[in-house]
């Protein structure tokens, strides 16, 4: 009984350290790659197996990346009251146990990806995974620590969070690259960094004080908030266009109606981004007024909810595309 309780507590701590809230966005990556890559020729049993293996690899890789970030940022996070729960989870679990867990997860993922690659005879899967996991490590951990290297940060983050997970799921089912899939993937990549910028804005003041040169610190609040609007807008246009053309070419034009939730979510989030941009302008013109700074922090702290809204509507329309391939 005591052992079960201890195990449950450790699982909760690992969930916090590994950012369990990323499971749904990871599921979105899997669904998008699956929806564009799968065909009617894929058998049901094969579909389930490939789906389970892909989801396992994507989530294990995501957990490792989050754990490396938690480990590398522990000192900085300790000075941020908003990350108290994360810091307490890390302290309770222990750095040595976390390092051991990361080794086990890495080896497990490596075995799964290797078997996956051999079974499908697609070396590109192993290559993409190795590049992705290496970038995830380099993003947070010294000596490279790409997250503090200005423009290298968004490039590596887009590749790790959007491009490689979706490509991995896509190539688990497909062998050729479809142009409309590339258009949707480009849209997703732009969207992902667009919705991440407000998170960097939330950390802007602490990063600036610690001389951590993220892209947002380099640009400043005003330009960064404007960039988030531009990226999300452009990303949504690319993604919506890809799905519209896909539904049109597949002779299912009525399915375009399922893109309405995407447009509603994007327009709502853009409205919040514009508020951030307005506050950033006021902050710059007020000689760094403390109350405006707190407003920026409070508003940008809601960003995880905005990320969920946009990514899940992308997942919804991907599910519609997937269903259409088999039922229509």
C-alpha positions as CSV (number, residue, x, y, z in Angstrom):
1,X,0.0,0.0,0.0
2,X,2.8,2.4,1.0
3,X,4.8,1.3,-2.1
4,X,1.7,2.0,-4.4
5,X,1.3,5.4,-2.8
6,X,5.0,6.3,-3.3
7,X,4.8,5.1,-6.9
8,X,1.7,7.2,-7.5
9,X,3.4,10.3,-6.0
10,X,6.4,9.7,-8.2
11,X,4.2,9.4,-11.3
12,X,2.6,12.7,-10.4
13,X,6.0,14.4,-10.0
14,X,7.2,13.0,-13.3
15,X,4.0,14.3,-15.0
16,X,4.7,17.8,-13.7
17,X,8.4,17.7,-14.7
18,X,7.6,16.2,-18.1
19,X,4.8,18.8,-18.8
20,X,2.0,16.3,-19.2
21,X,-0.1,19.1,-20.6
22,X,1.8,18.6,-23.9
23,X,0.1,15.2,-24.5
24,X,-2.9,16.8,-26.3
25,X,-0.7,19.0,-28.6
26,X,1.4,15.9,-29.3
27,X,-1.8,14.0,-30.2
28,X,-2.6,16.9,-32.6
29,X,0.8,16.4,-34.3
30,X,0.1,12.7,-34.6
31,X,-3.4,13.2,-36.0
32,X,-2.2,15.8,-38.6
33,X,0.6,13.5,-39.8
34,X,-1.8,10.5,-39.9
35,X,-4.6,12.4,-41.7
36,X,-2.3,13.5,-44.5
37,X,-0.2,10.4,-44.7
38,X,-2.6,7.5,-44.4
39,X,-4.5,6.0,-47.4
40,X,-7.5,3.6,-47.8
41,X,-5.0,0.8,-48.5
42,X,-3.8,0.8,-44.9
43,X,-5.4,-2.1,-43.0
44,X,-7.2,-1.5,-39.7
45,X,-4.7,-3.6,-37.6
46,X,-1.7,-1.9,-39.3
47,X,-3.3,1.5,-38.7
48,X,-3.7,0.8,-34.9
49,X,-0.2,-0.5,-34.5
50,X,1.4,2.3,-36.4
51,X,-0.7,4.8,-34.5
52,X,0.3,3.4,-31.1
53,X,4.0,3.2,-32.0
54,X,4.0,6.8,-33.4
55,X,2.2,8.2,-30.4
56,X,4.6,6.4,-28.0
57,X,7.7,7.7,-29.8
58,X,6.4,11.3,-30.0
59,X,5.4,11.4,-26.3
60,X,8.6,9.8,-25.1
61,X,10.6,12.3,-27.1
62,X,8.5,15.2,-25.8
63,X,8.9,14.0,-22.2
64,X,12.6,13.8,-22.6
65,X,12.8,17.3,-24.1
66,X,10.7,18.7,-21.2
67,X,12.7,17.0,-18.6
68,X,16.0,18.3,-20.1
69,X,14.5,21.8,-20.0
70,X,13.3,21.4,-16.4
71,X,16.8,20.1,-15.4
72,X,18.7,22.8,-17.2
73,X,16.5,25.7,-16.1
74,X,16.1,24.7,-12.5
75,X,18.2,27.6,-11.1
76,X,16.4,30.1,-13.2
77,X,13.0,28.7,-12.5
78,X,13.7,28.8,-8.8
79,X,13.6,32.6,-9.0
80,X,10.2,32.6,-10.7
81,X,7.2,32.4,-8.4
82,X,5.0,31.3,-11.3
83,X,7.1,28.1,-11.7
84,X,6.9,27.1,-8.0
85,X,5.0,23.9,-8.7
86,X,7.6,22.8,-11.3
87,X,10.5,23.6,-9.0
88,X,9.0,21.7,-6.1
89,X,8.3,18.7,-8.3
90,X,12.0,18.7,-9.4
91,X,13.3,19.0,-5.9
92,X,11.0,16.3,-4.6
93,X,11.9,13.8,-7.4
94,X,15.6,14.6,-7.3
95,X,18.1,15.3,-10.0
96,X,19.8,11.9,-9.9
97,X,16.6,10.0,-10.4
98,X,15.6,12.4,-13.2
99,X,18.9,11.7,-15.0
100,X,18.3,8.0,-14.6
101,X,14.8,8.3,-15.9
102,X,15.9,10.2,-19.0
103,X,18.4,7.5,-19.8
104,X,15.8,4.8,-19.6
105,X,13.3,6.8,-21.7
106,X,15.9,7.5,-24.3
107,X,16.9,3.8,-24.6
108,X,13.2,2.8,-24.7
109,X,12.5,5.3,-27.5
110,X,15.6,4.2,-29.4
111,X,14.5,0.6,-29.3
112,X,11.0,1.4,-30.5
113,X,12.2,3.7,-33.3
114,X,14.8,1.2,-34.5
115,X,12.2,-1.6,-34.6
116,X,9.7,0.7,-36.3
117,X,12.3,1.7,-38.9
118,X,13.3,-1.9,-39.6
119,X,9.7,-3.1,-39.8
120,X,8.7,-0.4,-42.3
121,X,12.1,-0.3,-44.0
122,X,12.1,3.5,-43.7
123,X,15.6,4.7,-42.4
124,X,14.2,8.3,-42.6
125,X,12.2,7.6,-39.4
126,X,15.3,6.9,-37.4
127,X,17.2,9.8,-38.9
128,X,14.4,12.3,-38.1
129,X,14.1,11.0,-34.6
130,X,17.8,11.3,-33.9
131,X,17.9,14.8,-35.3
132,X,14.8,15.8,-33.3
133,X,16.0,14.4,-30.0
134,X,19.4,16.0,-30.5
135,X,17.8,19.4,-31.2
136,X,15.6,19.0,-28.1
137,X,18.7,18.4,-26.0
138,X,20.7,21.2,-27.6
139,X,17.7,23.6,-27.2
140,X,17.9,23.5,-23.4
141,X,21.1,22.0,-22.2
142,X,24.7,23.5,-22.2
143,X,27.0,24.0,-24.0
144,X,24.8,24.9,-27.0
145,X,21.6,26.0,-25.1
146,X,20.0,27.2,-28.3
147,X,17.0,28.7,-26.4
148,X,19.3,31.5,-25.3
149,X,20.8,32.1,-28.8
150,X,18.4,34.5,-30.4
151,X,17.3,33.4,-33.9
152,X,18.5,29.8,-33.4
153,X,15.9,29.4,-30.7
154,X,12.8,29.7,-32.8
155,X,14.2,27.6,-35.6
156,X,15.1,24.7,-33.3
157,X,11.8,25.1,-31.4
158,X,9.7,25.0,-34.6
159,X,11.6,21.9,-35.8
160,X,11.2,20.0,-32.5
161,X,7.6,21.0,-31.7
162,X,6.0,21.0,-35.1
163,X,8.0,19.8,-38.1
164,X,9.7,16.5,-36.9
165,X,6.7,15.1,-34.9
166,X,4.3,15.6,-37.8
167,X,6.8,14.4,-40.4
168,X,7.5,11.3,-38.3
169,X,3.8,10.4,-38.1
170,X,3.3,11.2,-41.8
171,X,6.2,9.0,-43.0
172,X,5.0,6.2,-40.8
173,X,2.1,5.9,-43.3
174,X,3.3,7.6,-46.6
175,X,6.4,7.3,-48.8
176,X,5.9,10.4,-51.0
177,X,5.6,14.0,-49.9
178,X,2.3,15.7,-51.0
179,X,2.6,19.4,-51.8
180,X,-0.6,20.3,-49.9
181,X,0.8,18.5,-46.9
182,X,3.9,20.6,-47.1
183,X,1.7,23.7,-47.2
184,X,-0.3,22.6,-44.1
185,X,3.0,21.7,-42.3
186,X,4.4,25.2,-43.1
187,X,1.3,26.7,-41.7
188,X,1.5,24.6,-38.6
189,X,5.2,25.5,-38.1
190,X,4.4,29.3,-38.3
191,X,1.4,28.9,-36.1
192,X,3.3,27.0,-33.4
193,X,5.9,29.7,-33.0
194,X,3.3,32.4,-33.3
195,X,1.5,31.0,-30.3
196,X,4.7,30.4,-28.3
197,X,5.9,34.0,-28.5
198,X,3.5,35.1,-25.7
199,X,5.1,32.5,-23.5
200,X,8.4,34.1,-24.2
201,X,6.8,37.5,-23.4
202,X,5.7,36.1,-20.1
203,X,9.3,35.2,-19.4
204,X,10.7,38.4,-21.0
205,X,11.4,40.3,-17.8
206,X,13.1,37.5,-16.0
207,X,15.1,36.4,-19.1
208,X,16.3,40.0,-19.6
209,X,17.4,40.4,-16.0
210,X,19.4,37.1,-16.3
211,X,20.9,38.2,-19.6
212,X,19.3,35.3,-21.5
213,X,19.0,36.5,-25.1
214,X,15.8,34.8,-26.3
215,X,14.4,36.0,-29.6
216,X,11.8,38.0,-27.7
217,X,14.5,39.7,-25.5
218,X,16.5,40.5,-28.7
219,X,13.4,42.0,-30.5
220,X,11.8,43.6,-27.5
221,X,8.2,43.4,-26.4
222,X,6.7,45.5,-29.1
223,X,8.3,43.8,-32.1
224,X,7.9,40.3,-30.6
225,X,4.1,40.8,-30.0
226,X,3.7,42.1,-33.6
227,X,5.6,39.1,-34.9
228,X,3.3,36.7,-33.0
229,X,0.3,38.3,-34.8
230,X,2.0,38.0,-38.2
231,X,3.1,34.4,-37.7
232,X,-0.3,33.2,-36.4
233,X,-2.1,35.0,-39.2
234,X,0.1,33.6,-42.0
235,X,0.2,30.2,-40.5
236,X,-3.6,30.0,-40.3
237,X,-3.9,31.2,-43.9
238,X,-1.5,28.4,-45.1
239,X,-3.2,25.7,-43.1
240,X,-6.7,26.6,-44.0
241,X,-5.8,26.9,-47.7
242,X,-4.2,23.4,-47.6
243,X,-7.4,21.9,-46.2
244,X,-9.7,23.8,-48.5
245,X,-7.8,22.6,-51.5
246,X,-7.6,19.1,-50.2
247,X,-11.4,18.9,-49.6
248,X,-12.0,20.5,-53.0
249,X,-9.8,18.1,-54.9
250,X,-11.3,15.1,-53.0
251,X,-14.7,16.3,-54.1
252,X,-15.9,17.0,-50.5
253,X,-16.4,20.8,-50.6
254,X,-19.1,20.7,-47.9
255,X,-16.4,19.6,-45.4
256,X,-14.9,23.1,-45.6
257,X,-17.5,24.1,-43.0
258,X,-15.4,22.3,-40.4
259,X,-12.7,25.0,-40.9
260,X,-15.0,27.5,-39.2
261,X,-13.8,26.5,-35.6
262,X,-10.2,27.1,-36.8
263,X,-11.1,30.6,-38.0
264,X,-13.0,31.4,-34.8
265,X,-10.2,30.2,-32.5
266,X,-7.5,32.0,-34.5
267,X,-9.5,35.3,-34.6
268,X,-10.1,35.1,-30.8
269,X,-6.4,34.4,-30.1
270,X,-5.3,37.2,-32.5
271,X,-7.5,39.5,-30.5
272,X,-5.6,38.6,-27.3
273,X,-2.3,39.1,-29.2
274,X,-3.4,42.6,-30.2
275,X,-4.1,43.3,-26.6
276,X,-0.5,42.2,-25.8
277,X,0.8,44.4,-28.6
278,X,-1.2,47.4,-27.2
279,X,0.1,46.8,-23.7
280,X,3.7,46.5,-25.0
281,X,3.4,49.9,-26.8
282,X,2.0,51.5,-23.6
283,X,4.8,49.9,-21.5
284,X,7.4,51.3,-23.9
285,X,5.9,54.7,-23.7
286,X,5.4,54.8,-20.0
287,X,9.0,54.5,-18.9
288,X,8.4,50.8,-17.9
289,X,5.3,51.4,-15.7
290,X,5.0,48.5,-13.1
291,X,1.2,48.2,-13.4
292,X,1.4,47.8,-17.2
293,X,4.2,45.2,-16.7
294,X,1.9,43.2,-14.4
295,X,-0.9,43.4,-16.9
296,X,1.4,42.0,-19.6
297,X,2.4,39.2,-17.2
298,X,-1.2,38.4,-16.3
299,X,-2.4,38.4,-19.9
300,X,0.5,36.4,-21.3
301,X,0.1,33.8,-18.5
302,X,-3.1,32.7,-20.3
303,X,-1.2,31.6,-23.3
304,X,-1.4,27.8,-22.6
305,X,-5.1,28.1,-23.1
306,X,-4.7,29.9,-26.4
307,X,-2.3,27.3,-27.6
308,X,-4.8,24.6,-26.8
309,X,-7.6,26.4,-28.6
310,X,-5.7,26.8,-31.8
311,X,-3.9,23.4,-31.9
312,X,-7.1,21.4,-31.1
313,X,-9.1,23.1,-33.8
314,X,-6.3,22.1,-36.2
315,X,-6.6,18.5,-34.8
316,X,-10.4,18.6,-35.4
317,X,-10.1,19.4,-39.1
318,X,-7.4,16.8,-39.4
319,X,-9.8,14.2,-37.9
320,X,-12.4,15.2,-40.5
321,X,-9.9,14.7,-43.3
322,X,-9.0,11.3,-41.9
323,X,-12.6,10.2,-41.6
324,X,-13.3,11.5,-45.1
325,X,-10.6,9.2,-46.5
326,X,-12.2,6.1,-45.2
327,X,-16.0,6.8,-45.1
328,X,-16.6,9.2,-48.0
